[in-house]
Amino acid sequence: MIRVLIIGVVLAVLVLGVAIGFFNAQPVTFNYLAGSVQLPLIALVMGEFFLVGLLTALLCSSRILGLKGEIRRLRRQLKDAQAELQSLRNLPLKDQ
């Protein structure tokens, strides 16, 4: 049942994307620092979407890599603390 729902949502998104592409096919002039170019509006929108997605992925990946490094460091600390605790538990008790 869930699989059918997912396929339906994917198909609806695809149909919506095709409709947006069809109705936004008129050319527009895009001015940037080095000049200008005339593109269909949907190409400009999709290009911006992919560029923003790529930049977001790059920014998030640097944060994720930093967090993974912190996880490794904390796991190493936990392993060392557990080893120290185990060695303390194995010490014989002294009579006073």
Secondary structure, 3 states (H helix, E strand, C coil): CHHHHHHHHHHHHHHHHHHHHHHCCCEEEEEECCEEEEEEHHHHHHHHHHHHHHHHHHHHHHHHHHHHHHHHHHHHHHHHHHHHHHHHHHCCCCCC
